[in-house]
Amino acid sequence: MNILLLAGSPSTPSRSTRLLHHVGERLALLGHRYVKLHVRDLPAQALVHADFNDELLRVAREQVAQADAVVIATPVYKAAYSGILKAFLDLLPQDGLRGKLVLPLATGGSQSHMLALDYGLRPVLSALDAKHVLPSIYATDLQINWSAEQGLTLDPAIAKRVSDGIENLSASLSALNEVALNEFDSIPFSSVRCSV
């Protein structure tokens, strides 16, 4: 099963993108494959002007279409997810997340923006027809630390939520895979032969 890591931060490096990559690495340890898509790397003019003919935007939309699950990470600014993420999501078809599992991640300056995921991003993901939007993970800047020597360090409470989110996504993907393996093509009754 394919997982798309969708980074919605306009800056690099960013806490939300580091958290996203951490989740991707942990999923890889569980045997899942993923690809990365950083919205900030898409052509700004094409993104802002919704240029559906732009080749890089077409490839990005195709990456979303091919994914079985999407892990979306965004910083929260002024109680909302990032504008560039919104611009990209607006370019997806109305059913652009149909059949997909989605795990939303966000980082922000304080706990007061925690509900931005549930009141801002989750309705958009549902409107795009996501199969299931898993419980969101929100971390404050103080709960995520980065150093060149130690890498990413998470506060124990956030580490637990991240671990639970990864396990939930992995188990959900495994269940979907099991269902897909057990599906079979129907055979018209007229083609069934019996011998006695």
C-alpha positions as CSV (number, residue, x, y, z in Angstrom):
1,M,0.0,0.0,0.0
2,N,1.3,3.5,-0.9
3,I,1.4,6.4,1.6
4,L,1.8,10.0,0.5
5,L,3.5,12.3,3.0
6,L,2.0,15.7,2.2
7,A,4.0,18.6,3.7
8,G,1.9,21.8,3.8
9,S,4.5,24.2,5.5
10,P,5.6,27.2,3.5
11,S,9.0,27.2,5.2
12,T,11.8,24.8,5.5
13,P,12.9,23.4,7.8
14,S,9.7,23.3,9.8
15,R,8.5,21.5,12.8
16,S,5.5,20.1,11.0
17,T,7.6,18.7,8.2
18,R,10.1,17.2,10.6
19,L,7.2,15.5,12.4
20,L,5.8,14.3,9.1
21,H,9.2,12.8,8.1
22,H,9.4,11.1,11.6
23,V,6.0,9.5,11.0
24,G,7.1,8.4,7.5
25,E,10.3,6.8,8.9
26,R,8.3,5.0,11.6
27,L,5.8,3.7,9.0
28,A,8.7,2.5,6.8
29,L,10.0,0.5,9.8
30,L,6.6,-1.2,9.8
31,G,7.0,-2.2,6.2
32,H,5.1,0.6,4.5
33,R,6.2,2.5,1.4
34,Y,5.9,6.2,1.1
35,V,6.6,9.1,-1.1
36,K,7.0,12.8,-0.1
37,L,5.3,15.8,-1.6
38,H,6.2,19.3,-0.4
39,V,3.6,21.8,-1.5
40,R,6.1,24.6,-1.2
41,D,8.2,23.0,-4.0
42,L,5.3,23.3,-6.5
43,P,5.3,26.3,-8.8
44,A,3.8,29.2,-6.9
45,Q,2.2,30.9,-9.9
46,A,0.6,27.7,-11.1
47,L,-0.6,27.0,-7.6
48,V,-2.1,30.4,-6.9
49,H,-3.7,30.7,-10.4
50,A,-5.0,27.1,-10.2
51,D,-3.2,26.2,-13.5
52,F,-4.5,22.7,-14.0
53,N,-2.3,22.4,-17.1
54,D,0.9,22.8,-15.2
55,E,2.9,19.5,-15.4
56,L,4.2,19.6,-11.8
57,L,0.7,20.2,-10.4
58,R,-0.5,17.3,-12.6
59,V,2.2,15.0,-11.2
60,A,1.4,16.1,-7.7
61,R,-2.4,15.4,-8.1
62,E,-1.4,12.0,-9.6
63,Q,0.6,11.2,-6.5
64,V,-2.5,11.9,-4.4
65,A,-4.6,9.7,-6.7
66,Q,-2.2,6.8,-6.4
67,A,-1.9,6.9,-2.6
68,D,-3.9,4.6,-0.4
69,A,-3.2,6.8,2.6
70,V,-2.2,10.5,3.0
71,V,-0.4,11.9,6.0
72,I,-0.9,15.6,5.9
73,A,1.2,18.0,8.0
74,T,0.7,21.7,8.4
75,P,1.7,24.5,10.7
76,V,-1.2,26.4,12.2
77,Y,-1.2,30.2,11.6
78,K,-3.9,32.4,13.0
79,A,-6.1,29.4,14.0
80,A,-6.0,27.9,10.5
81,Y,-3.9,25.4,8.5
82,S,-1.5,26.9,6.0
83,G,-2.7,28.8,2.9
84,I,-0.5,26.8,0.5
85,L,-2.0,23.6,1.7
86,K,-5.5,25.0,1.1
87,A,-4.4,26.2,-2.4
88,F,-3.2,22.6,-3.2
89,L,-6.3,20.9,-1.7
90,D,-8.5,23.2,-3.8
91,L,-6.9,21.8,-7.0
92,L,-7.9,18.2,-6.2
93,P,-11.1,16.9,-7.7
94,Q,-14.2,16.9,-5.5
95,D,-13.6,13.2,-4.7
96,G,-9.8,13.6,-4.6
97,L,-9.4,11.6,-1.4
98,R,-12.0,8.9,-2.2
99,G,-11.1,5.6,-0.6
100,K,-8.1,7.0,1.2
101,L,-7.1,7.0,4.9
102,V,-5.9,10.4,6.1
103,L,-3.8,11.2,9.1
104,P,-3.7,14.9,9.9
105,L,-0.7,16.4,11.8
106,A,-0.2,20.0,12.9
107,T,2.1,22.1,14.9
108,G,1.4,25.5,16.4
109,G,2.7,28.0,18.9
110,S,0.2,27.1,21.7
111,Q,-2.6,24.7,22.7
112,S,-5.2,27.4,21.8
113,H,-5.0,26.5,18.1
114,M,-5.5,22.7,18.7
115,L,-9.0,22.7,17.3
116,A,-7.9,24.2,13.9
117,L,-7.5,20.6,12.7
118,D,-11.0,19.5,13.7
119,Y,-12.8,22.7,12.7
120,G,-10.7,23.7,9.7
121,L,-8.9,20.9,8.0
122,R,-11.1,17.9,8.8
123,P,-14.2,19.2,7.0
124,V,-12.1,19.9,3.9
125,L,-10.7,16.3,4.0
126,S,-14.2,14.9,4.4
127,A,-15.5,17.1,1.6
128,L,-12.8,15.5,-0.6
129,D,-14.4,12.2,0.2
130,A,-11.7,10.6,2.4
131,K,-12.6,7.1,3.4
132,H,-11.6,7.7,7.0
133,V,-9.9,10.7,8.7
134,L,-8.0,9.3,11.6
135,P,-7.7,11.2,14.9
136,S,-5.6,14.3,14.5
137,I,-2.3,14.9,16.1
138,Y,-1.5,18.5,17.2
139,A,1.8,19.4,18.9
140,T,3.0,22.8,20.2
141,D,6.4,24.1,19.4
142,L,7.6,23.3,22.9
143,Q,6.6,19.6,22.4
144,I,8.9,19.2,19.4
145,N,12.6,19.8,19.6
146,W,15.2,19.5,16.9
147,S,19.0,19.5,17.2
148,A,21.6,18.4,14.7
149,E,23.1,16.1,17.3
150,Q,20.0,14.4,18.6
151,G,17.6,14.9,15.7
152,L,13.9,15.1,16.5
153,T,12.9,14.8,20.2
154,L,9.2,14.6,21.1
155,D,7.6,15.4,24.4
156,P,6.4,12.0,25.9
157,A,2.7,12.9,25.6
158,I,3.1,13.8,21.9
159,A,5.4,10.8,21.3
160,K,2.5,8.6,22.6
161,R,-0.1,10.2,20.4
162,V,2.2,10.0,17.4
163,S,2.9,6.3,18.1
164,D,-0.8,5.6,18.5
165,G,-1.5,7.4,15.2
166,I,1.1,5.4,13.4
167,E,-0.2,2.1,14.8
168,N,-3.8,3.1,13.9
169,L,-2.8,4.0,10.3
170,S,-0.7,0.9,9.9
171,A,-3.4,-1.4,11.2
172,S,-6.0,0.3,9.0
173,L,-3.8,-0.1,5.9
174,S,-3.2,-3.7,6.8
175,A,-7.0,-4.3,7.1
176,L,-7.6,-2.6,3.8
177,N,-4.9,-4.7,2.2
178,E,-6.5,-7.8,3.6
179,V,-9.9,-6.9,2.2
180,A,-8.3,-6.2,-1.2
181,L,-6.5,-9.5,-1.2
182,N,-9.8,-11.4,-0.4
183,E,-11.8,-9.6,-3.1
184,F,-12.6,-11.6,-6.2
185,D,-14.2,-10.9,-9.5
186,S,-17.7,-12.0,-9.8
187,I,-18.4,-14.8,-12.2
188,P,-21.7,-14.8,-14.2
189,F,-23.9,-17.7,-13.2
190,S,-24.0,-18.9,-16.8
191,S,-20.3,-19.6,-16.7
192,V,-20.5,-21.9,-13.7
193,R,-20.1,-25.6,-14.5
194,C,-21.0,-28.3,-12.2
195,S,-20.1,-32.0,-12.4
196,V,-21.7,-34.8,-10.4
